[in-house]
């Protein structure tokens, strides 16, 4: 008897190059990663892109998102992708004052591949040379750097992403601070 692995999930788009606009940056905090029995902690964020020429059944642009380690080290995928997007590497001065929020609204060419699990994955980025095209969706920006406990997560953060955020060191620290502040008897 022959057994074959079938994959019923379908990627949002086929592999290829897609012009896009970045409309979202969601800080999901410092996450625990275990690989080959080694545990590390890395600050991560989700970047969200609208594909300019791909639409769903309701004429909305298709959205792709990617989780990145928020590192600008020479070996990081985030820096590699930003380097492609910019068309050049960062100078030391640019690295020291880089503000991730500034990529919101920026146009880019995404190199998309389809993973063995059938998911569309951003494998690289290249500079967008045409006239800038704005996003159709409202900007989505969330960071723990400006988050105030008690205000709740923005409504554009899905339950799945919220559950990831709740596992972060930053969220746990906020909850501990809130608990210690409430522990006053008068």
C-alpha positions as a printed Julia matrix, in Angstrom:
186×3 Matrix{Float64}:
   0.0    0.0    0.0
   1.3    3.44  -0.89
   0.69   6.36   1.4
   1.16   9.91   0.27
   1.1   13.06   2.26
  -1.6   15.38   1.05
  -1.79  19.01   1.87
  -5.27  20.46   1.72
  -4.28  23.97   2.75
  -3.94  26.45  -0.08
  -1.59  29.42  -0.06
  -3.16  32.88  -0.31
  -1.18  33.39  -3.52
   1.15  31.42  -5.77
   4.92  31.79  -5.56
   6.16  34.9   -7.35
   6.92  38.59  -7.1
   4.21  40.91  -5.79
   4.1   44.68  -5.38
   2.79  45.48  -1.92
   2.35  48.17   0.72
   3.18  47.69   4.4
   0.21  48.72   6.54
   0.83  46.91   9.8
   3.5   46.41  12.43
   2.39  44.5   15.52
   4.9   44.08  18.36
   4.24  40.64  19.88
   6.91  41.06  22.54
   9.74  38.84  23.69
   8.82  35.25  22.9
  10.33  32.0   24.13
  11.77  29.74  21.41
  12.99  26.21  21.94
  15.0   24.55  19.19
  17.07  21.41  19.61
  16.61  21.52  23.39
  17.94  25.09  23.57
  15.66  27.87  24.79
  16.17  31.48  23.71
  14.11  34.65  24.04
  13.64  37.01  21.08
  11.67  40.21  20.57
   9.34  39.67  17.63
   6.91  41.62  15.48
   4.46  40.87  12.71
   4.64  42.9    9.51
   1.45  43.05   7.44
   1.32  43.78   3.71
  -1.46  44.4    1.19
  -0.67  42.93  -2.23
  -1.46  45.71  -4.7
  -2.65  43.52  -7.59
  -4.21  40.52  -5.8
  -7.8   40.59  -4.55
 -10.05  38.27  -2.58
 -13.65  37.47  -3.55
 -14.86  40.77  -2.06
 -12.42  43.04  -3.98
 -10.2   43.55  -0.93
  -6.47  43.33  -1.41
  -4.94  40.05  -0.25
  -2.95  40.42   2.96
   0.29  38.6    3.75
   1.97  38.77   7.11
   5.32  37.61   8.4
   6.78  37.26  11.9
  10.28  38.69  12.31
  12.82  38.72  15.09
  13.26  42.43  15.69
  17.01  42.38  15.22
  19.2   44.39  12.9
  22.21  42.1   13.29
  23.92  41.24  10.03
  22.56  37.69  10.14
  18.91  38.55  10.83
  16.2   37.93   8.25
  14.63  41.27   9.21
  17.77  43.2    8.23
  18.22  41.09   5.09
  14.66  41.88   3.98
  14.98  45.58   4.85
  18.24  45.73   2.92
  16.47  44.34  -0.16
  13.55  46.73   0.34
  15.88  49.73   0.61
  18.13  48.55  -2.22
  21.18  48.96   0.02
  22.45  48.14   3.48
  22.27  50.44   6.5
  25.06  52.77   7.53
  26.09  52.61  11.18
  24.27  55.89  11.81
  21.07  54.59  10.16
  21.24  51.42  12.28
  21.52  53.47  15.47
  18.45  55.58  14.74
  16.25  53.1   12.81
  12.58  53.44  13.75
  10.54  50.42  12.56
   7.31  52.47  12.42
   8.76  54.4    9.48
   8.26  51.41   7.16
   4.48  51.74   7.46
   3.0   53.01   4.21
   6.11  51.98   2.3
   5.8   50.12  -0.98
   7.9   47.03  -1.65
   8.23  44.07  -4.0
   7.73  40.83  -2.08
   9.31  37.58  -3.23
   6.77  34.99  -2.09
   7.37  31.26  -1.92
   4.98  28.51  -0.86
   6.17  26.44   2.09
   5.91  22.66   2.22
   2.88  23.22   4.47
   1.17  25.21   1.71
   1.58  28.63   3.3
   2.62  31.75   1.37
   5.89  32.97   2.92
   7.82  36.17   2.26
  11.27  34.98   1.23
  12.77  38.3    0.21
  12.08  41.93  -0.62
  13.13  44.31  -3.34
  12.87  48.01  -3.92
   9.6   49.36  -5.36
  10.43  51.75  -8.19
   6.97  52.9   -9.32
   4.85  55.71  -7.91
   3.86  54.97  -4.3
   0.46  53.35  -3.81
  -1.35  53.81  -0.48
  -2.87  51.0    1.54
  -6.64  50.47   1.43
  -6.7   49.43   5.09
  -6.09  51.69   8.05
  -2.61  51.62   9.55
  -2.15  49.0   12.26
   0.61  49.81  14.71
   1.07  48.35  18.17
   4.17  48.38  20.36
   4.8   47.7   24.02
   7.03  50.8   24.02
   3.93  53.03  24.07
   1.28  50.62  25.4
  -0.47  51.62  28.58
  -1.88  48.89  30.83
  -5.63  49.1   31.15
  -6.19  50.44  27.66
  -6.56  46.93  26.19
  -5.22  45.7   22.88
  -6.39  47.51  19.74
  -9.43  45.91  18.11
  -7.52  45.12  14.89
  -5.44  42.55  16.79
  -7.04  39.15  16.22
  -7.63  36.66  19.01
  -4.84  34.44  17.67
  -2.28  37.27  17.7
  -3.52  38.41  21.12
  -2.89  34.91  22.46
   0.71  35.16  21.22
   1.09  38.59  22.85
  -0.23  37.21  26.16
   2.7   34.75  26.22
   5.31  37.53  25.91
   7.6   38.66  28.71
   6.31  42.22  28.33
   2.66  41.19  28.84
   3.55  39.05  31.86
   5.52  41.98  33.33
   2.51  44.3   32.85
   0.23  41.82  34.6
   2.67  41.41  37.5
   2.92  45.2   37.89
  -0.86  45.54  37.84
  -1.18  42.8   40.49
   1.44  44.35  42.76
  -0.27  47.78  42.45
  -3.64  46.22  43.38
  -2.17  44.47  46.42
  -2.51  47.56  48.63
  -4.97  46.97  51.55
  -6.19  50.58  51.69
